[in-house]
Amino acid sequence: MVRLYIADMDAAFVRTIRKVIARSHAVEVVGEASNGAKALSDIQRLQPDVVLTDIPLPELDGIALLRETRRMRRAPSVIVCTRFYPAVCLDMCFRFGAAYFLCKPIDPERLPELVTACAGSRTVQPPAEDVPSDPGGANVQALLAEMGISARLNGSAYLVKAVLWARENELLLRNLSHGLYLELATRMGTTVSRVERSVRSAITVAYERGSLRQRFPQKPTNRQFIEFLLRETE
């Protein structure tokens, strides 16, 4: 059972999350607080597996709470879930080790699965999937191999699925962190940050040691590379 702690000033939001979690057989809420300082004290005492926190909190905001929890000997995974944020907040959250960054409003029904995946991300490696049996997936895998991205790399499996799922639902490409990466993380049992890093690592391998440099004058962004794969494997 994954133990979840909630730090959020929105009482209605917390009640909704509690109701959803109560129906889950994999997650339990072990505590909650609307104050960051109290939340930190509770987390140090209760040692939950996952913390779900907003950024605006009295006494100790969500980013400071995240920073402090990372110093704990048994640090929980932290999901930051907030409504308004500048780009600098997103950057700081990931720099301090956030496992996920969710923008409110969220679909609460998906939260138990996300919390479970997040908790497991510290010890469970993403699955190194075989080449998909469908022709589209095989074509993507073949193109990746041609450019020097081995099927044994985690990024290869993510890229194959990214192309297949983006082709089915183009809306996933509008916001990679909250769209395509989140879909990959949820369905493949990992975290958004790990998906992003693995894809970036695969692109770096292809650019520095493979043939990608022949197709791009500069190393492409993750989005540019995924869009390239979509075009080349239509």
N, C-alpha and C positions, 0 to 999 in steps of 0.2 A: 504494500500500500504506500503510495507516494504522499508525503506529508506536506501540505501547502499552508503558507502563511500569507495573509492579505493586509497590505498597508494602503489605505485609501480613505479619503474624507467623504466620499459619496456613499452615504448609507444605503441608498436605493440600489446602487451598483453592487455593493457588497452583498446585500440580501439576494439579489438575482444570482450572483455567482455561487453563493451558499446553496441555493435551491438546486442549481444545476449539479454542483459537486455532490450533493446529498444523494443524487440518483446514480452516481458513478460507483463502480466496484473497485476502481483503481486509485482513486484520489480521496483524501480526507482533509478538511480544513482544521488545522490545529490551533489557530489563533488569528486575531485581527486587531488592527489599531488604526485610528485616524490621526495619530501623532507619530512623527518619525522617530523621536527619541524613545518613546515607549516601544515602538516596533523593533528598534535595534535591541533593546533590553530583552524583549520577548524572544527574538530570534536567537540571541546568544544563549538563552535559557532552554528554549524548546528544540533548537537545532532542526528546523524543518528542511526538507529536501529542496523545496522550491519556494521562492518569495515572489508574489505578484504585487508590484508597487506602482502607484501613480508618482508623478514628479512633484506637484504641489502638495507639501505636507508641512505642518507647523513644527518648529524647533529643529527638525532635521529633514531636508527635502529628499526626494527619491534618489537623486544622483548621489548625494552624500551618504544615504543609506546603502546604496549599492557599493560605494567605495569602501565603507566600513565593513560590510559583510565579506568583501573579498579578502580582508585581513584575518578573518577567522580561520582557525585550524581546520574546521570542517565547514568550509564555505558552501552555502546553498547556491543553486542556480537561481538567477534573478530574471524575471520577466518584467520589463517596464511597460506599463499600459497607461497611456495618457491621451488627453484630447488635443491640446495645442502645444506645439514644440517648434523651436527654430532648429535649423540644421546643426547648430553647434551642440544642442542637447543630444541629438542622435549620435553625433560623433563622440561625445563624452561618455555616453552610456556604453557604447561598444568598446571604447578605450578602457573603461573600468570593468569590463568583463560581462556585460549583460548578455544573456543567452538569446533573448528575443526582445524586440521593440514593437509593440502593438499600438495602433492608433484607434482611440475610441471614436465612435461606437464599435464594439466588436460583436461577433456572433458568440454568445456565451456557450452554446451547445458544443462548440469546437474546443472549448478551453480544457476539458479533462484530457483529451488526446494530446493537446499541445503541452500541458503540464507534464504528462507522462513522458513524452519524447524529450522534453527539456531535462528532466531529472536523469534520464538514462544517458544523456549525451556525455556525461563526465566519464563514463566507463564503457559504454557500448559504441563500437565503431560503426559508421554507416555501412550498410551492406554493399559488398562489391558484386553487383548483379551481373549475370551473364548477358550476352548479346540478346536483345529481345527477339522473339520468334517472328514478329511482324516485319514485313519488308521495310517499312519506314524506319524502324529502329535499327535494323541491320545496315541500311544505307548510311545513317548518321554515324554508326560505329565504324563503318568502313572508312568514311571520310576523316574521322578523328584519327584512326590508325594511320592513314596516309600522311597526316600532318605531324605524326609523332606522338600522339596521345594514346598511351597503352590502355587497354580495357581494364588493367589491374589498378589504375588510378581511380580514386573515389570520384574525382571530377569528371571522369569519362561517363560513369553511370548517371551522374546528375545531368550532364549535358544531353545525353540521349533522351532522358525523360523530359528535360526542359523543352527540347524541340518538339517532341510528340505532344506534350500537354499544351504548349503554346500554340501549336497548330490547331488543336481542338478548341481552345479558348484564347483568343487574341487579347482579351482583357488582362490576362495574367502578365503581359509585357508592359502594361501601363505603369506599374510601380513594382519593380523587381522585389524589393524587400518585403512589401505587404502583399504581393501577388505571387509571382512565380517562385521565388525563394521560399516563401511561407508554404506554398503548396508542396514543394519538394521536401521541405523539412518535415511537414506533418505526415505525408504519405510514406516517407522513407525513414522515419524514426530518428531524426537528427535535429540540428538547430539551424536557424537562418544564417547565423554567422559562419558556421562550418560549411554550409553549402556555398556561400559567397567565397570563402577562402579557398575551397577545393576547386571551384571553377576557375578562380584567378590563378591558382597554381598550375592547373592544366594548360591554361592559355600561355603562361610564362614558359612552360616546358616546350610547347609547340613553337613559340616565337624564338626562343634562345637555342633550342636544340633540334627543332623540326623544320618544317617547310613553311610555316605561317608567315615568316618574314617576306617570302616571295609574293604574298597576297596583300600584305598591309605594310605601308611604309613606316608606320609606328605601331607599337603593340596595341591591339584593340582593347576597348573596354569590354566588360562582360556582356553588356547589352549588344554592342556592335558584333561581337563574336557569335552570340546566339542568333541574331538576325541574319548574319552571314550563313550560318548552318541551315537556317530555315530556307533561305533562297537557294542554296546549293543542293538541297535534298528534296526540293519540291517534286 
